[in-house]
Amino acid sequence: MSRNTSGLKRGGSLGRPKGVPNRATQDAKEFCGGIVSDPTYQERLRIRALDGPLPPVLECLLWHYAFGRPSQRIEHGGHLSVSGESELVERLKRGRQRVAQMRAEPQGAIKPSN
């Protein structure tokens, strides 16, 4: 394959093929899965959970790496309204008018200051 001046290959892929998981992520998932599946760890985890010395974020992260993050559903059934919506619309209109005026003015024309 030929190379362009930026050093990137033309016509080729710059990364891993579609569908191939990131190896580092796969390794982390396998490692964490081995930890949380280990009976000794599970017993010690039960004791730590009862005693409380392990940060909850760390436990949560291990479980997420081991089995994936639970899916979350967000439902939206209402109308989204932005406060000051009419003001925003007016400002947009004024901005468009200014752009149109600037395009209509000859290049290099000096605009009087207000």
N, C-alpha and C positions, 0 to 999 in steps of 0.2 A: 504494500500500500504506500502511496506517496504521502509525503508530509508537507504541510503548508508552513508558512513562516512562523507561526505561533508554536510549532512543535507538536500540534495535535494531529492524530491520524484522521484521514478523510475516509468516510464510508465505513469506519469500523466502530466498535463499541469501546467506550472509555471505561466501562465498569463491568461488573459481573453480569452474566446473562439474566434475563427476566426469570423470576421464579426461584432463583438460587438464593437461599438465605445468607445473610451476613454471617461469616464464620465466627467472628468475635461474639456476636449476639447468641449464636447457636451454642458456642462453648460455655458462655455464662449461664445460659438456660440449663444445659446439661449439668454443670457444676452445682448450681443452686438446687436443681431437682434432686441431685444425689444427696445434698445436705438435708433438705427438708423431708426426704423419703427415708433417711437413716433412722432406725429405731432408737439408737442412743441419743441422737439429736432431738428426736421427738420427745423422749422422756425428759431430757434436760430443758427443752423448750417449755414443757408443761410446768416444770419447777420454776423456771425463770418467769413465766407468765404469772404464776401465782405469787412469786416474790416481787416481781416488777422491776428488776434492774436493767433490762434490755430496752433500748429506745424503740417505741412502737413503729417509727418510720423504718428502722432497719428490718424488723420482722416483716413488715408489709412489703418492702422492696424485695426481700428474698422470696416471698410467696409469689409476687408478680413475675419475677424472673423465672421461677420454677414452673408456674402453670399459666401464666399470662394474666393480663389485667382484665377484671370483669367488664363486660360490656355495659355501657351506660346509655340509657335512652332519655332523650329530652324531647318533650312534646310541647308544641306551641299552638295554641288554639285561638289566640286573640289577635287584635290588630296592633301593630307596632306604630307608635306615634312618637315623634321627636318634639320635645317642647321647643317652642320658637321656630317651628317648621315654616310658618309663613314668612318669618324674617329671613330665614336661610334662602327661601325661594326668591325673595326680593333681592337679596344680595347677589345671588347667582345671576339674576336677570341684569342687574346693574353691571356686573363684571363682564357679562357677554356683550353688553352695549359698549363698554369701554374698549374691549378687544376689537369690536367691529369698527369703532372710530379710529383706533390706532392703525388698523389695516387700511382704512380709507385715506389717511393722511399721507402726503408724499414723504418719501424717505428724506431724512435730514431736516425736516421742518422743525422749527423751534416752537415748543408749546409754551404759551404764557403761563406763569405760575399764578395760583389763586391765593 
